[in-house]
Amino acid sequence: MPKADFVARFGGIYEDSPWVAERVAADRPFPGRKHVVDRMRAVVESAADSAKLALIRAHPDLAGKLARAGALSAESTREQAGLGLDRLSDGEYEKFSDLNTRYRERFGFPFIICVRLTDRAGILEAFGRRLENDRGEELVEALGQIHQIARLRLEDLVAE
């Protein structure tokens, strides 16, 4: 697959961060899906702290204003809709909005969780627990969640 096609196909694996696919493209061909996942993870982990923070900040709030306005990436829309986060009652929306605001104020970036590996109760529990973390712990946790999201997105695109 030519580099441009590779980046076009896999540039959305990491939310609004095609630079990950661009850096990995030079390593083509890959012997299997796990190798792509591992290489992308390594590229992110070896990136400058500013690039990691930009990657984290590229993610939308859960059940936030962008979701209500239909302005999420196709991947995020599908993932949040899978838990019904696009169909919250006004009260549920306000609860998520409050938690998102508190989290952003505390850490300076959005709360990120792999919604495909949890449920609404799990998300709310994680919000409460993670609001107690320090910023360094949350940076590590956010990147770990992003890697889980990326792995699942890649699995959706590539059969083993």
C-alpha positions in Angstrom: 0.0 0.0 0.0 1.5 3.4 -0.9 2.3 5.7 1.9 -0.5 8.2 1.1 -3.1 5.4 1.0 -1.7 4.0 4.3 -2.0 7.4 6.0 -5.5 8.0 4.5 -6.7 4.6 5.8 -5.0 4.6 9.2 -4.6 8.3 10.0 -7.8 8.3 12.2 -6.6 5.4 14.4 -5.2 8.0 16.8 -7.9 10.8 17.0 -7.1 13.7 14.7 -3.4 12.7 14.8 -2.4 11.4 11.3 1.3 12.0 12.3 1.3 8.6 14.0 0.4 6.8 10.8 2.8 9.0 8.8 5.7 8.0 11.1 4.8 4.3 11.0 4.3 4.2 7.3 8.0 4.0 6.7 8.0 0.6 8.4 5.7 -1.0 5.9 5.0 -3.8 5.2 3.9 -5.2 8.5 3.7 -9.0 9.1 0.5 -8.6 11.0 -2.0 -6.3 12.8 -0.2 -6.7 16.2 2.9 -5.3 14.6 1.1 -2.2 13.4 -0.5 -1.7 16.9 2.8 -2.1 18.6 4.7 0.2 16.2 2.0 2.9 16.5 2.1 2.7 20.3 5.9 3.0 20.3 5.7 6.1 18.0 3.4 7.8 20.4 5.3 6.8 23.5 8.6 8.1 22.0 7.0 11.4 20.9 7.8 14.6 22.6 5.6 15.5 25.6 4.0 18.3 23.6 2.9 15.9 20.9 1.5 13.5 23.5 -0.5 16.3 25.1 -1.7 17.5 21.7 -2.9 13.9 21.0 -4.7 13.8 24.3 -6.3 17.2 23.7 -7.4 16.1 20.2 -10.0 13.8 21.9 -13.6 15.1 22.4 -15.4 15.3 25.8 -17.6 12.3 26.5 -21.2 13.1 25.7 -20.1 16.8 25.3 -21.3 19.6 23.1 -19.6 18.3 20.0 -21.4 15.0 20.4 -24.7 16.7 20.7 -24.0 18.9 17.7 -22.9 15.8 15.6 -19.4 17.2 15.2 -17.3 14.2 16.3 -15.1 12.1 14.1 -16.9 9.1 12.6 -14.9 6.8 15.0 -15.8 8.8 18.1 -19.4 9.1 17.0 -19.7 5.4 16.6 -17.9 4.6 19.9 -20.0 7.1 22.0 -23.2 6.0 20.3 -22.4 2.4 21.3 -23.1 3.3 24.9 -26.0 5.6 24.1 -23.9 8.7 25.1 -25.5 10.5 22.1 -29.0 9.9 23.6 -28.6 11.1 27.2 -31.5 12.7 29.0 -31.0 16.4 30.0 -30.1 15.3 33.5 -27.5 12.8 32.4 -26.1 15.3 29.9 -25.7 17.8 32.8 -23.9 15.2 34.9 -21.4 14.4 32.2 -21.0 18.1 31.4 -20.2 18.8 35.1 -17.7 15.9 35.3 -16.1 16.9 32.0 -15.7 20.5 33.2 -14.2 19.5 36.6 -11.8 17.1 34.9 -10.6 19.7 32.3 -10.2 22.3 35.0 -8.1 19.9 37.1 -5.9 18.4 34.4 -6.1 20.7 31.3 -7.2 18.0 28.9 -10.3 15.9 28.3 -11.3 12.8 30.2 -10.5 9.8 28.0 -11.7 6.3 28.5 -12.1 3.5 26.0 -15.9 3.4 26.0 -16.0 0.1 24.1 -14.5 -1.6 27.2 -16.9 -0.3 29.8 -20.4 0.9 30.4 -22.0 4.1 31.7 -21.6 3.1 35.3 -18.0 2.3 34.7 -17.4 5.7 33.1 -18.9 7.5 36.0 -16.9 5.4 38.5 -13.7 6.1 36.5 -14.5 9.8 36.5 -14.8 9.9 40.3 -11.7 7.7 40.9 -9.5 9.5 38.3 -10.4 13.0 39.6 -8.3 12.0 42.6 -5.2 11.3 40.6 -2.4 13.8 40.1 -1.7 15.2 36.6 1.2 12.8 35.9 -0.9 9.8 36.7 -3.7 11.1 34.5 -1.4 11.7 31.5 -0.2 8.1 31.7 -3.8 6.8 32.1 -5.1 8.9 29.2 -2.4 7.6 26.9 -3.1 4.1 28.0 -6.8 4.6 27.2 -5.9 6.1 23.8 -3.8 3.0 23.0 -6.8 0.8 23.8 -9.0 2.9 21.6 -6.4 2.8 18.8 -6.0 -1.0 19.0 -9.8 -1.5 18.7 -10.0 0.9 15.8 -7.2 -0.9 14.0 -8.9 -4.2 14.6 -12.1 -2.8 13.0 -10.1 -1.9 9.9 -7.7 -4.9 9.5 -8.4 -8.6 9.7 -5.6 -10.6 11.2 
